[in-house]
Amino acid sequence: MGLIKGGLTLSRYRVLEQPQAGLTDEYVAERLARNAFVDIEETMDESSLGWAQIFNHLGCSFRTENFRFGGFLAFQLRFDERRLPGKTLNRYFAIALTRHEEQAGRKLNGVAKRELKESLRSELLGRSLLNTALMEVLWLEESGEVWLCASGEKNRALFEDLWGRTFGLALRLLVPASLALELTAEKGREAFLAVKPTDFWDL
Amino acid sequence: MSPSPAKPAREPDVDFFELWQEKLFLGQEFLTWLWLSSEVDSRFELPGGLIVEAWFEKSLRLESGFGASKRSVACQCPEDVEDQGGGRPWAEAFAAVMERKKMSSGRLRIKNDNREWLLNLPADTLTPTSIKLVSGANFAEDDESGPAGQLLDRAAVTLELLNAVEALFAQFLKLRLSADWTTKEVPRLQGWLKKWRQERQN
């Protein structure tokens, strides 16, 4: 689901700071490239988080024509992850432990068990398929707003982590409280900060 | 076009996360106000000459309490059911309001002169999810302008929707922070709820 096709789900942020040298295409391209997605298909890494091109999640090089669209900057967050359910690991561990103890003719101590489990975990992770999550991101230059085309705390945490590493510019999630702060002038803000819940349905 | 112009960073004197949690009720009250108001009249005249129609359909969720004491109820309003035995649709939801529950989310239909959208609106963020443009698309999925053209079109249409939602929230906020809230608006909605209850009892 996203900006290009299908239903759209959003999280909205206000960018509270400007880059010191201004929001130039060179600045954006350099920051995106420095934090571009790195493929872990052939490695033992458990996860990888980085930027990809908006229309091609396999493309991780950035030029003005693939991220600037008028007053919008668009790119994709890509998160690849290997998952190993705890139950699966425990099942394989029980089998491996029995085999090791039979071969050794004695019980393994705690340290050896932990080492065996960790080694097994790495081996099984290396054999598991990668899950890929893609989230489109749109930066609205004029209004200083950023849309993450996803919702939920986990998705927002991934985005906020990558945004922080890439641009280091403070963000504020747009929710009722932050919208109200923006919509109220000084006098209204005092009233907003003091407002308490109403039981207007208390009949 | 933008739902809000570029704004300077204005740090409140309180921690933002605390403020968000402390004012969560504001999103719930906004949705409840929007729902009850739209049951009276779904046409909203907003600042700047903006006129939108908005009403909830298919599903509403209401809740009360926090943490372990939280109680919620999901209310359905099938399209083909005009009357659920209480004289009006949403009988279950009206009963929940009278138990002091507030709306936590709902499926909203919203129209302006050009377009019509369906979306889920959660009270905690007031940011639409599962947005569907029902009518008014002046672009095709296989637009000749290619994916970049589609992106710009869809972004512009989404901005139009956010503009409308934010204008509705601004209207509510202005009322909510004024003396009119307790002297006029709350009595207006209470009067309507009382009338609904009387009709149901007859």
Boltz contact constraints between the chains, C-beta under 6 A:
constraints:
  - contact:
      token1: [A, 3]
      token2: [B, 151]
      max_distance: 6.0
  - contact:
      token1: [A, 3]
      token2: [B, 154]
      max_distance: 6.0
  - contact:
      token1: [A, 7]
      token2: [B, 130]
      max_distance: 6.0
  - contact:
      token1: [A, 7]
      token2: [B, 132]
      max_distance: 6.0
  - contact:
      token1: [A, 8]
      token2: [B, 131]
      max_distance: 6.0
  - contact:
      token1: [A, 9]
      token2: [B, 129]
      max_distance: 6.0
  - contact:
      token1: [A, 10]
      token2: [B, 127]
      max_distance: 6.0
  - contact:
      token1: [A, 11]
      token2: [B, 127]
      max_distance: 6.0
  - contact:
      token1: [A, 12]
      token2: [B, 127]
      max_distance: 6.0
  - contact:
      token1: [A, 16]
      token2: [B, 9]
      max_distance: 6.0
  - contact:
      token1: [A, 55]
      token2: [B, 147]
      max_distance: 6.0
  - contact:
      token1: [A, 69]
      token2: [B, 148]
      max_distance: 6.0
  - contact:
      token1: [A, 69]
      token2: [B, 151]
      max_distance: 6.0
  - contact:
      token1: [A, 69]
      token2: [B, 152]
      max_distance: 6.0
  - contact:
      token1: [A, 72]
      token2: [B, 155]
      max_distance: 6.0
  - contact:
      token1: [A, 143]
      token2: [B, 2]
      max_distance: 6.0
  - contact:
      token1: [A, 143]
      token2: [B, 6]
      max_distance: 6.0
  - contact:
      token1: [A, 144]
      token2: [B, 6]
      max_distance: 6.0
  - contact:
      token1: [A, 151]
      token2: [B, 129]
      max_distance: 6.0
  - contact:
      token1: [A, 175]
      token2: [B, 20]
      max_distance: 6.0
  - contact:
      token1: [A, 175]
      token2: [B, 125]
      max_distance: 6.0
  - contact:
      token1: [A, 176]
      token2: [B, 23]
      max_distance: 6.0
  - contact:
      token1: [A, 176]
      token2: [B, 26]
      max_distance: 6.0
  - contact:
      token1: [A, 176]
      token2: [B, 27]
      max_distance: 6.0
  - contact:
      token1: [A, 176]
      token2: [B, 126]
      max_distance: 6.0
  - contact:
      token1: [A, 177]
      token2: [B, 19]
      max_distance: 6.0
  - contact:
      token1: [A, 177]
      token2: [B, 20]
      max_distance: 6.0
  - contact:
      token1: [A, 177]
      token2: [B, 23]
      max_distance: 6.0
  - contact:
      token1: [A, 180]
      token2: [B, 173]
      max_distance: 6.0
  - contact:
      token1: [A, 181]
      token2: [B, 12]
      max_distance: 6.0
  - contact:
      token1: [A, 182]
      token2: [B, 7]
      max_distance: 6.0
  - contact:
      token1: [A, 183]
      token2: [B, 170]
      max_distance: 6.0
  - contact:
      token1: [A, 183]
      token2: [B, 173]
      max_distance: 6.0
  - contact:
      token1: [A, 188]
      token2: [B, 177]
      max_distance: 6.0
  - contact:
      token1: [A, 191]
      token2: [B, 177]
      max_distance: 6.0
  - contact:
      token1: [A, 197]
      token2: [B, 25]
      max_distance: 6.0
  - contact:
      token1: [A, 200]
      token2: [B, 186]
      max_distance: 6.0
  - contact:
      token1: [A, 200]
      token2: [B, 189]
      max_distance: 6.0
  - contact:
      token1: [A, 201]
      token2: [B, 97]
      max_distance: 6.0
